[in-house]
Amino acid sequence: MTLIALRDVSVRLGGHPALRNVDLDLSAAEIVTIVGPNGSGKSTLLRTIIGAVVPQSGRITRAPGLRIGYVPQTLALNATLPMTVARVLSLPVWRRPDAVAVALAQAGVPDLAQRQLSELSGGQFQRVLLARALMDAPQVLLLDEPTQGLDQPGAAAFYRQIEQVRRDTGVAILMVSHELNVVMRASDRVICLNGHVCCHGTPEVVASDPEYRALFGSGAEGALALYRHDHDHTHDGDCDHDHPHSHHHGTAA
């Protein structure tokens, strides 16, 4: 079932073209990752999908009553505010404690409800943002480089949690990522964006595309090798050997 479809969508920002003739489909329960260089329109595309940016032309179709959760790169909250995680999840509307508990468990941090913001690591804070996006049982989850500022173990742990959320809930996930190794491991499909869609398809198809290699160079081949290694040598979705609590060591968001 197609949840979101973009057809020939173009966007201008400040008089300059940001997106040109973009086509995109997102179906239930799939993970699609958008990659591309800085300034390629990745964040603009997500903001257009949620309605924060109005396209100049083209058509966006969403399934009736579609529920969308959004995880930004970070959230401008003063970490020194005397505020618990449960309180953050109840902004701007009060949430039942049991609903908060369910969302935190889905995000992999079931014991954080009464922790102060100032006590959280960067990885824990990103899990709280994920929990916030899951509060209303979304059918689609949009993530805009959600691991920016985290170290590699923290990022790996976060993306493993994303895969677990998809398995548990069936939510469709559309995420922006600059971490090619993660893209190759976690995605069903990859869209390479550089103002327009350069190429798209399965991770292996995209990694072998000349336009993708022109943008990412030898990193594309290394990422593809890691993708093959992970899928050849791992089981039950556990695609690396990081410590299970390594996300606690992320740097500040």
Long-range contacts (C-beta under 8 A, 24 or more apart in sequence): 1-27, 1-28, 1-63, 2-26, 2-27, 2-61, 2-63, 3-27, 3-28, 3-62, 3-63, 3-66, 3-139, 3-140, 3-172, 4-49, 4-60, 4-61, 4-62, 4-63, 4-66, 4-140, 4-174, 5-60, 5-61, 6-48, 6-49, 6-58, 6-59, 6-60, 6-61, 7-58, 7-59, 7-60, 7-61, 8-57, 8-58, 8-59, 9-48, 9-55, 9-57, 9-58, 9-59, 9-60, 10-55, 10-56, 10-57, 10-58, 11-41, 11-44, 11-48, 11-53, 11-55, 11-56, 12-56, 13-44, 13-53, 17-195, 18-44, 18-195, 19-44, 19-45, 19-48, 19-55, 19-195, 19-196, 20-195, 20-196, 21-58, 21-196, 22-58, 22-193, 22-196, 22-197, 23-197, 24-191, 24-197, 26-140, 26-172, 26-174, 27-172, 28-139, 28-170, 28-172, 29-166, 29-170, 29-171, 29-172, 30-172, 30-173, 30-188, 30-189, 31-162, 31-163, 31-166, 31-172, 31-173, 31-175, 31-186, 31-187, 31-188, 31-189, 32-172, 32-173, 32-174, 32-175, 32-187, 32-188, 32-189, 32-190, 32-191, 33-174, 33-175, 33-176, 33-177, 33-182, 33-183, 33-186, 33-187, 33-189, 33-190, 33-191, 34-174, 34-175, 34-176, 34-177, 34-190, 34-191, 34-193, 35-176, 35-177, 35-178, 35-180, 35-183, 35-190, 35-191, 35-192, 35-193, 35-216, 36-192, 36-193, 36-194, 36-198, 36-215, 37-194, 37-215, 40-193, 40-194, 40-195, 41-193, 41-194, 41-195, 42-144, 42-145, 42-176, 42-193, 43-73, 43-144, 43-145, 43-176, 45-176, 45-193, 46-70, 46-142, 46-144, 46-174, 46-176, 49-142, 49-174, 50-142, 63-139, 66-139, 66-140, 67-136, 67-137, 67-138, 67-139, 67-140, 68-138, 68-139, 68-140, 68-141, 68-142, 69-133, 69-134, 69-135, 69-136, 69-138, 69-140, 69-141, 69-142, 69-171, 70-133, 70-141, 70-142, 70-143, 70-144, 71-126, 71-129, 71-130, 71-132, 71-133, 71-141, 71-142, 71-143, 71-144, 71-146, 72-129, 72-144, 72-146, 73-144, 73-145, 73-146, 73-148, 74-129, 74-148, 74-149, 74-253, 75-129, 75-253, 77-117, 79-117, 79-118, 79-120, 79-125, 79-252, 80-117, 80-118, 81-117, 81-118, 82-116, 83-116, 83-117, 84-113, 84-114, 84-115, 84-116, 84-117, 85-112, 85-113, 85-114, 85-115, 85-117, 85-120, 85-128, 86-113, 86-114, 88-117, 88-128, 88-132, 89-128, 89-131, 89-132, 89-135, 95-135, 99-135, 100-131, 100-135, 103-131, 103-132, 103-134, 103-135, 104-128, 104-131, 106-130, 106-131, 106-134, 106-165, 106-168, 106-169, 107-131, 107-134, 107-161, 107-165, 108-157, 108-161, 108-164, 108-247, 121-154, 121-247, 121-248, 121-249, 121-250, 121-252, 122-149, 122-150, 122-154, 122-250, 122-251, 122-252, 122-253, 123-150, 123-154, 123-157, 123-158, 123-247, 123-248, 123-249, 123-250, 124-247, 124-248, 124-250, 125-252, 125-253, 126-150, 126-158, 126-250, 126-253, 127-158, 127-161, 127-247, 130-158, 130-161, 130-162, 130-165, 134-165, 134-169, 137-169, 138-171, 139-171, 139-172, 140-171, 140-172, 140-173, 140-174, 141-165, 141-171, 141-172, 141-173, 141-174, 141-175, 142-174, 142-175, 143-173, 143-174, 143-175, 143-176, 144-175, 144-176, 145-176, 145-177, 145-178, 146-175, 147-177, 147-179, 147-182, 147-250, 148-178, 149-250, 149-251, 149-252, 149-253, 150-247, 150-250, 150-251, 150-253, 151-249, 151-250, 151-251, 153-242, 153-243, 153-246, 153-247, 153-249, 154-246, 154-247, 154-248, 154-249, 154-250, 154-251, 155-179, 155-182, 155-250, 156-182, 156-240, 156-242, 156-246, 157-242, 157-244, 157-245, 157-246, 157-247, 158-247, 159-185, 159-186, 160-237, 160-238, 160-239, 161-247, 162-186, 163-237, 164-237, 167-237, 180-216, 180-219, 180-220, 180-222, 180-223, 181-222, 181-223, 181-226, 181-227, 183-223, 184-223, 184-224, 184-226, 184-227, 184-230, 185-226, 185-227, 185-230, 185-231, 185-239, 186-239, 203-227
